[in-house]
Amino acid sequence: MEALLANYVEKSLKQYMRRNAIFLCERLYAEFPSEVNLQLLARCYLNNNQPHSAYHVLKGMQMAQSRYLFAVACLEMDLFSEAETALLPIEELCAHVTNGAAVQYLLGIIHRDTNRMKSSVEHFRKALSIDPLFWAAYEELCILGEAEEAAVCFGDVAIHYVQEHYLGNASSYLQIANSDQSLDSSQAFGLEDLSLSHLQQMEGNNIRNICLNNHGGPNLTGPVGQITNSCCNSSFFRTPSPVLTQLSDMAPPPLIRNIRFCQNEVSLRSSTQARREFVRENESAQIRGSLFFDSGRRRSARLAAAQRSFNSTQGSENKANNLRASIKLNSGTCYSTVCKGQFQNLEEVGKLLETYDDAVSAFRATSSSLSSSADVKSVQDETVNTQLRSFISNSSKIKSGISDTINLLRILGEGYRHLCEYRCQEALNVYQKLSSKQYNTGWVLSQVGKAYFELVDYLNADYAFSLARQISPYNLEGMDVYSTVLYLMKEDMKLKYLAQELISIDRFAPQAWCAIGNCYSFQKDHETALKSFQRAVQLNSRFPYAHTLSGHENVIIEDYGNAVECYQKALHVDARHYKSWYGLGMIYLRQEKIEFAEHHFRQAYRINPFSSVIMYYLGTTLEALKRSEEALVMMEKAIVTDNKNPLPKYSKANMLVTLGRLNEALEILEELKECYPRESSIYALMGEIYKQHKKYDKSMLHFGIALDLKPSIVDVAKIQAAIGKLILPDEIEDNL
């Protein structure tokens, strides 16, 4: 009953029938209370998004898997100290885990969320070194700004590591196959001749390092509940059935050696004894059948004929049947002891048995043609050679696949690293190297959209995000950024439609509420927008962009105290979230706390040295601090970074006027006037320059144009005051 219920719980989990799994597992634990079954119940709770239930179930348990599951539940509940305690000492826990990468990753998450960044980076690097395909660890390193180049993380060392753990030691396979080739035809099909030392050698060399979890974490799928290194990868049971020309009197060795026998020495001896008894029974049955159906012949002739018939045609079948019985016995023993839950329904063993049935049938068809030991030896040699060629061919294909996978991760990793470091154009160039199949995926297109957003290229960002939504309409990755793109483009209808679509897809997603908040903010309903952003924070407190948007909305309604709090929460989640540093700088600039503003703008610039907006405001604060030369250098950098941004050009012209470099300032303003002919501030500054050049006609003309363009009330007062002073001599103006 226990095995039956545990098997059905695993089956329900595999089929995503979580409520059914919880119900059955509760019945299982009520009938058979044990820590193993309690672990299975905790897994059911975690899969059903019930971390609180799993937490109370697992609290106080000491088994390795129980502690690991308890740590996962604690992380879901933001109980970082308890999660860290459950994972320590890490050496003891990793000893029960396949390779410990998942434990290192969880510790990295805990230390990151508790602001121990140096230790967090170390754990993420360990996880990636243990498992090169642990993409989540690489993402965290990129977000923290500590990732090495993708060519290093996903280089030749990673390819060799994955090949070693996926293929195992191929030389041991070849050595065993060559030793099998020296066996004669009478011994090749005998089960006793398939020595246990060969099986253990294949197990130790080829399988021990192959059975790994996806992310190097503990295997949490078995009902027994123990974290072990047993159970073979199912891909190793997909060996093609041999064709007739490849069959000889030798059983296919790879199929046998890919089964991991999980029994002790006593069970092995008992299994061998059972097989020998089975052979003797088959021999007796064959002899009795020959006596019954051939009663007219002499007893000695009948016995001789029966023996020859057994040796020539039935021997292989009996020994194959013995092999089948051995596999069933060993598999049953393995299932009931250590490997229970790994071979959940023994489908792999069933496939093996079918393969051996085909081999026996084919042997019957070819055994009549084998007239001499030389023929048997030649067919045997051909079989072994064919198997070796097949192994080498399959190994080369697998190696090629591993190399292609690592190369793909290398491109994706390099692009993602560039994007996290805000080298957006380099990221776009790297993503262009992807094939069309990989490029036209939701994740890649979302990254491309984010890159264009950082480059202030909103048209291309809109196009990339639109394609991402067409390809993956229910993937909300990057949709919060897309809503901001539509907000800045003033695409009111698109923004409303996006918000409605996202909330209908998942009303518990923070991206959906960020889109709703941007929609209300565009409609000047800032109170409702702020509530929407706070709802996003409630759904995911680890979502820094929601905190930042809340801060922006508080700045709009001039609630600077709450705005500062929101920005600080965002930085607590992600210290490299430069938008929050920028928001704090804007608050202090408005409050005329120039030193504080300069500090926060410089922090934002250190994180993202490619934003012309940050360069502009940093230059503005430096100008306010009377550091004109530094401010001018920063404005020039901003112009080079984004030549389409008019603010740095105007500020540079204003600084040049202050420094007395009027001609240079006038050249910049003439260029701006061509691009922005209806900007009153440009004409007002040109009027001031012509006034200093004592070209009063041109100065009056430009002041008049500036007034005609309907500037703000403050600018109108300044322009009228400049016009009133225009007719006064310079000496009188200086005295005034």
DALIN-V746527 format. One record per residue. OMEGA is omega in radians with two decimals (none if undefined). NEAR is the number of other ideal C-beta (glycine too) atoms within 12 Angstrom. D_CENTER is the distance of its C-alpha to the mean C-alpha in Angstrom with 2 decimals. Layout:
# DALIN-V746527
OMEGA&NEAR&D_CENTER + OMEGA&NEAR&D_CENTER
This chain:
# DALIN-V746527
-3.13&14&38.69 + 3.14&26&35.97 + -3.14&25&34.23 + -3.14&16&34.66 + 3.13&27&33.18 + 3.12&38&30.22 + -3.14&30&29.54 + 3.04&27&29.77 + 3.10&42&27.46 + 3.13&35&24.75 + 3.12&22&25.61 + 3.10&28&25.38 + 3.14&32&21.92 + -3.13&20&20.78 + 3.09&14&22.50 + 3.02&13&21.10 + -2.94&20&24.68 + 3.14&22&23.84 + 3.09&20&27.29 + 3.12&23&29.00 + 3.14&34&26.98 + -3.14&29&28.00 + -3.12&20&31.59 + -3.12&31&31.93 + 3.04&43&30.30 + 3.06&25&32.71 + 3.14&24&35.53 + -3.11&33&34.26 + 3.11&29&34.22 + -3.11&17&37.59 + -3.09&17&39.18 + -3.11&24&37.53 + 3.09&15&36.54 + -3.13&22&34.43 + 3.11&26&31.45 + 3.13&32&29.56 + 3.08&34&30.16 + 3.04&33&29.38 + 3.12&43&25.92 + 3.09&46&25.44 + 3.10&41&26.73 + 3.06&44&24.32 + 3.11&43&21.38 + 3.12&39&23.00 + -3.14&33&23.30 + 3.12&34&19.68 + 3.13&33&18.62 + 3.10&25&21.24 + 3.08&17&20.02 + -3.08&23&23.04 + -3.14&28&22.02 + 3.12&20&25.63 + 3.11&26&27.04 + 3.14&37&24.71 + -3.10&29&25.62 + 3.11&19&29.32 + -2.99&31&29.09 + -3.04&36&27.42 + 3.11&25&29.20 + 3.14&16&31.34 + -3.02&27&30.02 + 3.12&18&29.71 + -3.04&26&28.03 + -3.11&36&24.78 + 3.12&39&22.79 + 3.13&37&24.65 + 3.12&37&23.75 + 3.12&45&20.04 + 3.10&44&20.15 + 3.11&40&22.44 + 3.10&43&20.09 + 3.12&36&17.33 + 3.12&35&20.13 + 3.11&33&21.35 + 3.09&34&18.13 + -3.11&29&18.21 + -3.14&24&21.78 + 3.07&21&21.28 + -2.95&24&23.56 + -3.10&27&22.14 + 3.12&18&25.27 + 3.10&25&25.50 + 3.13&34&21.88 + 3.10&31&22.51 + -3.14&21&25.79 + -3.09&36&24.33 + -3.13&40&21.95 + -0.07&22&24.84 + -3.01&16&26.32 + -3.13&33&23.04 + 3.14&14&24.89 + -3.12&19&26.42 + -3.13&34&23.26 + 3.11&32&21.38 + 3.13&17&24.48 + -3.11&30&23.77 + -3.07&37&20.09 + 3.07&36&18.98 + 2.99&37&17.68 + -3.12&35&16.93 + -3.13&38&13.45 + 3.11&42&12.52 + 3.10&45&15.82 + -3.14&38&15.27 + 3.14&45&12.04 + 3.08&46&14.08 + 3.07&40&16.97 + 3.10&42&15.15 + -3.13&36&14.31 + -3.12&34&17.97 + 3.07&31&19.44 + -3.10&35&17.62 + 3.06&28&18.98 + 3.01&22&22.34 + 2.99&17&22.61 + -2.93&19&22.58 + -3.12&23&20.48 + 3.11&16&21.77 + 3.12&24&21.03 + 3.12&33&17.56 + 3.14&29&16.78 + -3.13&25&18.43 + 3.11&38&16.37 + 3.11&40&13.01 + 3.09&30&14.69 + 3.13&29&15.99 + -3.12&39&12.75 + 3.10&40&11.53 + 3.10&28&15.06 + -3.10&31&15.17 + -3.09&36&12.12 + 3.13&38&11.37 + 3.14&34&8.43 + -3.05&40&6.65 + -3.11&33&4.10 + 3.11&26&4.19 + 3.11&41&7.77 + 3.09&41&8.16 + -3.14&30&7.35 + 3.11&37&9.87 + 3.11&38&12.19 + -3.14&34&12.32 + 3.11&31&13.15 + 3.13&33&15.71 + -3.08&27&17.07 + -3.09&29&17.04 + 3.02&31&14.72 + 3.11&24&16.79 + -3.10&21&17.12 + 3.12&35&14.49 + 3.09&21&17.49 + -3.11&21&17.80 + -3.11&37&14.30 + -3.11&38&13.92 + -3.09&22&17.66 + 3.12&18&20.27 + 3.12&18&19.72 + 3.12&34&16.19 + 3.14&30&17.77 + -3.11&18&20.62 + -3.11&28&18.63 + 3.11&33&16.69 + -3.13&27&20.03 + -3.09&24&21.88 + 3.14&31&19.80 + -3.11&32&19.56 + -3.04&33&23.12 + -3.13&33&24.87 + -3.08&24&28.18 + -3.11&25&29.76 + 3.11&19&33.04 + 3.11&27&33.74 + -3.12&33&33.40 + 3.13&26&35.83 + -3.14&21&38.18 + 3.13&35&38.39 + 3.11&34&38.87 + 3.09&20&41.68 + 3.08&22&43.30 + -3.10&36&43.25 + -3.12&28&45.02 + 3.14&18&48.03 + 3.08&30&48.65 + -3.03&20&51.60 + -3.12&31&51.56 + -3.12&20&53.14 + -2.96&23&50.47 + -3.10&34&47.37 + -3.11&40&47.00 + -3.10&28&47.96 + 3.14&34&45.41 + -3.13&22&47.04 + 3.05&28&46.55 + -2.89&36&42.76 + 3.12&22&42.81 + 3.10&25&40.54 + 3.07&16&40.11 + 3.13&28&38.46 + -3.13&33&36.14 + 3.10&24&35.25 + 3.10&25&34.80 + -3.14&38&32.38 + -3.08&32&30.55 + -3.04&21&30.35 + -2.97&25&29.43 + -2.97&37&27.24 + -3.02&35&25.63 + -3.09&26&25.21 + -3.08&24&22.16 + -2.98&32&20.73 + -3.10&33&19.97 + 3.06&34&16.59 + -3.08&31&14.02 + -3.10&21&10.53 + 3.08&29&9.25 + -3.11&35&12.81 + 3.14&36&13.86 + 3.11&39&17.23 + -3.03&36&18.22 + -3.02&37&19.08 + -3.06&35&20.41 + 3.13&37&23.93 + 3.13&44&26.81 + 3.02&36&28.40 + 3.11&39&25.79 + 3.12&32&25.88 + -3.09&38&23.01 + 3.06&30&24.25 + -3.10&31&23.43 + -3.12&30&25.34 + -3.09&37&24.57 + 3.03&35&23.94 + -3.06&29&21.16 + -3.14&22&22.50 + -3.12&18&22.03 + 3.07&31&24.88 + -3.09&31&27.27 + 3.10&19&27.05 + -3.12&29&29.81 + 3.09&19&32.08 + -3.12&24&35.55 + 3.08&31&38.19 + -3.03&18&40.75 + -3.09&21&44.43 + -3.13&15&45.14 + -3.05&28&42.64 + 2.99&37&44.21 + 3.10&38&46.75 + 3.10&42&47.96 + 3.09&41&44.82 + -3.12&40&41.94 + -3.06&38&38.50 + -3.07&41&37.24 + -3.11&39&33.46 + -3.14&34&33.38 + -3.00&38&35.19 + 3.07&39&33.33 + 3.08&36&29.90 + 3.14&42&31.03 + -3.12&37&30.55 + -3.06&37&33.80 + -3.14&35&33.23 + -3.08&29&36.86 + -3.04&16&39.26 + -3.12&12&42.27 + -3.14&12&44.65 + 3.10&23&42.76 + 3.12&25&42.57 + 3.13&14&46.33 + 3.11&18&47.01 + 3.12&32&44.87 + 3.12&28&46.82 + 3.13&18&50.09 + -3.13&22&49.16 + 3.13&31&48.40 + 3.09&22&51.75 + -3.14&16&53.58 + 3.12&26&51.87 + 3.14&30&53.09 + 3.11&17&56.59 + 3.12&18&56.64 + 3.11&26&55.64 + 3.11&25&58.38 + 3.14&18&60.94 + 3.14&19&59.92 + -3.13&29&60.25 + 3.13&25&63.68 + 3.12&17&64.87 + 3.13&19&63.81 + 3.11&25&65.70 + -3.07&21&68.80 + -3.05&14&68.75 + -3.11&15&68.41 + -3.06&19&70.69 + -3.10&13&73.66 + -3.10&10&76.20 + 3.12&16&75.18 + -3.05&12&76.08 + -3.13&15&73.83 + 3.11&11&73.12 + 3.13&16&72.29 + 3.13&23&70.05 + 3.13&21&68.19 + 3.13&17&67.88 + 3.14&23&66.60 + -3.13&30&64.13 + 3.12&19&62.88 + 3.13&17&62.54 + 3.13&23&60.78 + -3.10&26&58.37 + -3.01&22&57.69 + -2.99&24&57.31 + -3.03&23&55.44 + -3.08&28&54.44 + -3.13&32&53.28 + -3.12&37&49.90 + -3.13&29&49.37 + -3.11&31&50.41 + 3.03&36&48.15 + 3.08&40&45.25 + 3.06&26&46.09 + 3.12&36&46.18 + 3.09&37&42.72 + 3.13&29&41.54 + 3.12&27&43.18 + 3.13&40&41.61 + 3.13&39&38.10 + -3.13&26&38.74 + -3.12&29&40.26 + 3.14&37&37.54 + 3.11&35&34.77 + 3.11&23&36.67 + 3.13&27&37.09 + -3.10&35&33.44 + -3.05&32&32.45 + -3.10&23&34.95 + -3.00&25&34.15 + -3.01&27&30.84 + 3.13&34&28.80 + -3.08&32&29.57 + 3.10&40&26.57 + 2.97&37&24.93 + -2.93&39&27.37 + 3.12&29&27.39 + 3.07&20&29.80 + 3.11&26&30.68 + -3.13&16&29.77 + -3.14&31&29.01 + 3.10&35&32.43 + 3.11&18&34.08 + 3.11&25&32.77 + -3.13&37&34.19 + 3.09&27&37.49 + 3.12&20&37.72 + 3.12&31&37.16 + 3.04&37&39.97 + 3.10&20&42.21 + -3.13&26&41.79 + -3.14&38&42.56 + 3.13&32&45.73 + 3.12&20&46.92 + 3.12&29&46.43 + 3.09&38&48.25 + -3.10&23&51.17 + -3.06&18&51.42 + -3.06&28&51.51 + -3.13&29&53.41 + -3.12&11&56.72 + -3.13&20&56.36 + -3.01&25&55.84 + -3.08&13&59.47 + 3.12&11&59.23 + 3.11&16&57.13 + 3.10&13&56.62 + 3.12&19&55.01 + -3.13&30&52.72 + -3.13&23&51.79 + 3.11&20&51.06 + 3.11&32&48.83 + 3.12&34&47.09 + 3.14&27&46.50 + 3.14&24&45.20 + -3.12&38&42.77 + 3.14&35&41.37 + 3.12&23&41.13 + 3.14&27&39.39 + 3.12&35&36.86 + 3.10&26&36.26 + 3.13&17&35.84 + 3.13&25&33.44 + -3.14&33&31.37 + 3.12&20&31.37 + 3.13&15&30.49 + 3.11&24&27.57 + 3.13&25&26.37 + 3.10&17&26.57 + 3.14&16&24.60 + 3.11&28&21.82 + 3.11&22&21.91 + 3.11&17&21.83 + 3.10&20&18.78 + 3.12&28&16.95 + 3.11&23&18.22 + 3.14&19&17.16 + -3.14&24&13.53 + 3.11&31&13.53 + 3.09&26&15.49 + 3.10&29&13.12 + 3.12&33&10.25 + 3.13&32&13.19 + 3.14&29&14.17 + -3.14&34&10.97 + 3.13&39&10.55 + 3.09&36&14.25 + -3.13&39&14.31 + 3.12&38&11.73 + 3.10&36&13.73 + -3.11&31&16.93 + 3.11&41&16.04 + 3.07&34&15.26 + 3.04&30&18.58 + 2.94&32&20.19 + -2.90&26&21.34 + -3.14&35&20.79 + 3.06&24&23.13 + 3.11&25&21.57 + 3.11&36&18.12 + 3.12&31&19.90 + 3.13&18&21.64 + -3.14&30&18.56 + 3.10&37&16.99 + 3.13&19&20.43 + -3.13&21&19.98 + 3.03&28&17.54 + -3.12&16&19.28 + 3.13&13&20.40 + -3.12&10&18.27 + -3.12&26&15.00 + -3.11&27&16.52 + 3.02&20&17.77 + -3.06&25&14.59 + -3.09&28&13.95 + -3.11&28&10.87 + -3.14&38&12.75 + 3.06&36&16.00 + 3.08&37&14.91 + 3.09&40&14.03 + 3.09&45&17.40 + 3.10&41&19.11 + 3.13&37&18.06 + 3.11&38&19.39 + 3.09&34&22.61 + 3.12&38&22.95 + 3.09&39&22.94 + -3.13&32&25.45 + 3.06&28&27.59 + -2.97&25&27.61 + 3.13&26&27.45 + 3.11&20&28.73 + 3.08&25&25.96 + 3.09&36&23.38 + -3.14&31&25.04 + -3.13&21&25.00 + 3.14&37&21.30 + 3.10&45&20.37 + 3.08&29&23.01 + 3.12&25&21.60 + 3.13&35&18.13 + 3.10&32&20.02 + -3.10&16&22.03 + -3.13&24&19.23 + -3.03&22&17.07 + -3.11&20&19.82 + 3.07&19&18.17 + -3.05&25&14.89 + 3.13&37&15.71 + 3.08&29&13.07 + -3.10&37&15.51 + 3.04&42&18.58 + 3.09&42&19.92 + 3.12&38&20.21 + 3.11&46&21.75 + 3.08&50&24.34 + 3.08&38&25.30 + 3.12&38&25.75 + 3.09&36&28.11 + -3.12&35&29.83 + 3.09&24&30.62 + -3.12&27&31.77 + 3.07&15&34.00 + -3.02&26&32.82 + -3.07&20&34.11 + 3.10&14&34.01 + -3.12&27&30.50 + 3.10&34&29.29 + -3.14&22&31.16 + 3.13&20&29.86 + -3.13&40&26.20 + 3.12&37&26.80 + -3.14&18&28.50 + -3.09&27&25.83 + -3.13&38&22.98 + 3.08&29&25.12 + 3.12&17&26.08 + -3.10&21&22.52 + -3.12&22&21.41 + 3.08&21&23.98 + 3.14&17&21.85 + 3.12&28&19.20 + 3.11&36&19.92 + -3.14&42&19.28 + -3.12&35&22.21 + 3.01&39&24.50 + 3.10&46&23.79 + 3.10&48&24.93 + 3.11&41&27.96 + 3.08&43&28.79 + 3.13&46&28.81 + 3.12&35&31.00 + 3.12&30&33.52 + 3.09&35&33.48 + 3.12&31&34.44 + 3.11&20&37.30 + 3.05&14&38.44 + -2.97&19&37.87 + 3.11&26&36.27 + 3.12&19&36.91 + 3.11&22&35.01 + 3.14&35&32.21 + 3.09&33&31.96 + 3.12&21&31.88 + 3.11&38&29.00 + 3.09&47&26.95 + 3.06&31&27.94 + 3.07&30&26.84 + 3.10&43&23.32 + 3.12&31&23.53 + -3.13&18&24.81 + 3.14&25&21.96 + -3.12&27&19.35 + 3.13&21&20.98 + -3.11&26&17.82 + -2.99&30&17.76 + -3.09&35&19.61 + 3.09&41&20.49 + 3.06&45&22.49 + -3.11&41&24.45 + 3.10&40&25.15 + 3.06&48&26.42 + 3.10&45&28.59 + 3.11&40&30.01 + -3.11&37&30.81 + 3.07&38&32.61 + 3.08&32&34.60 + -3.14&33&35.66 + -3.14&28&36.99 + 3.05&21&39.15 + 3.01&14&40.07 + -2.97&20&38.81 + 3.14&24&37.81 + 3.10&16&37.61 + 3.12&25&34.90 + 3.11&35&33.13 + 3.12&30&33.02 + 3.12&23&31.67 + 3.13&37&28.83 + 3.13&41&27.85 + 3.07&26&28.03 + 3.10&32&25.73 + 3.13&36&23.13 + 3.06&29&23.58 + 3.10&21&23.36 + -3.09&28&19.83 + -3.09&31&18.85 + 3.14&27&21.60 + 3.10&28&20.43 + -2.95&36&20.81 + -3.13&37&23.75 + 3.09&39&24.97 + 3.03&39&26.16 + 3.11&39&28.00 + 3.13&37&29.54 + 3.09&44&30.58 + 3.09&40&32.29 + 3.12&38&34.05 + 3.12&35&35.37 + -3.12&34&36.76 + 3.08&29&38.58 + 3.09&31&39.84 + 3.13&22&41.36 + 3.11&20&42.90 + 2.99&13&44.29 + -2.90&22&42.63 + -3.13&25&42.13 + 3.10&19&41.16 + 3.12&24&38.35 + -3.14&33&37.22 + 3.13&32&37.26 + -3.07&22&35.13 + 3.06&35&32.35 + 3.13&42&32.45 + 3.06&29&32.24 + 3.10&29&29.17 + 3.13&37&27.50 + 3.11&32&28.79 + 3.14&23&27.45 + -3.10&29&23.87 + -3.11&32&24.34 + -3.09&24&27.28 + -3.14&30&27.01 + 3.14&33&28.06 + 3.12&33&31.70 + 3.11&34&32.04 + 3.11&41&31.28 + -3.12&38&33.62 + -3.09&39&36.28 + 3.05&39&36.35 + 3.06&43&36.22 + 3.11&41&39.16 + 3.12&35&40.92 + 3.09&37&40.75 + 3.07&33&42.01 + 3.11&32&44.86 + 3.11&26&45.68 + 3.11&25&45.85 + 3.08&14&48.41 + -2.95&20&46.18 + -3.11&25&46.91 + 3.09&18&46.14 + 3.13&23&42.61 + 3.14&34&42.14 + 3.10&31&43.42 + -3.14&21&41.03 + 3.11&37&38.06 + 3.10&39&39.35 + 3.07&26&39.69 + 3.13&27&36.06 + 3.13&37&35.08 + 3.12&28&37.28 + -3.12&18&35.83 + -3.11&30&32.24 + -3.11&26&33.09 + -3.13&18&36.52 + -3.12&21&36.34 + -3.05&29&36.29 + -3.05&29&39.98 + 3.11&28&39.82 + 3.14&37&39.52 + 3.13&38&42.34 + 3.13&34&44.60 + 3.10&39&43.98 + 3.11&39&44.72 + 3.13&37&47.92 + 3.10&34&48.90 + 3.11&35&48.36 + 3.07&31&50.41 + 3.12&31&53.18 + -3.14&24&53.15 + 3.10&19&53.41 + 3.13&14&56.26 + -2.95&20&54.53 + -3.09&26&55.68 + 3.09&18&55.61 + 3.13&23&51.95 + -3.12&33&51.12 + 3.09&28&53.21 + 3.12&19&51.41 + -3.12&34&48.04 + 3.07&37&49.54 + 3.09&23&51.13 + 3.12&22&47.76 + -3.13&32&46.26 + 3.10&29&49.25 + -3.11&15&48.56 + -3.08&18&45.00 + -3.03&21&45.75 + -3.10&18&49.41 + 3.11&17&49.40 + -3.01&26&48.13 + -3.09&29&51.13 + 3.12&34&49.94 + -3.12&36&50.02 + 3.12&35&53.68 + 3.13&40&54.61 + 3.07&41&53.39 + 3.07&40&55.14 + 3.11&39&58.29 + 3.13&36&58.08 + 3.13&34&57.79 + 3.09&30&60.78 + 3.12&31&62.70 + 3.03&27&62.24 + -3.12&21&63.35 + 3.01&15&66.38 + -2.93&19&65.68 + 3.13&23&66.57 + 3.12&15&66.73 + 3.13&22&63.18 + 3.12&30&62.08 + 3.13&25&63.79 + -3.09&21&62.34 + 3.05&36&58.73 + 3.12&37&59.33 + 3.10&22&60.77 + 3.14&28&57.81 + 3.11&34&55.48 + 3.14&26&57.52 + -3.12&17&57.57 + 3.04&23&53.74 + 3.09&14&53.90 + 3.12&24&51.92 + -3.08&15&51.23 + 3.13&11&54.19 + 3.14&13&53.48 + 3.10&24&53.35 + 3.14&21&56.52 + -3.14&15&58.36 + -3.10&23&57.31 + 3.13&35&58.35 + 3.09&20&61.70 + 3.12&19&62.39 + 3.13&32&61.72 + 3.13&26&64.09 + 3.14&16&66.75 + -3.02&25&66.65 + -3.06&29&66.70 + -3.14&14&70.53 + 3.05&17&71.19 + -3.11&13&71.93 + -3.10&16&69.32 + 3.14&8&71.58 + 3.14&11&72.07 + 3.13&17&68.32 + 3.12&9&67.59 + 3.10&9&70.16 + none&11&68.68
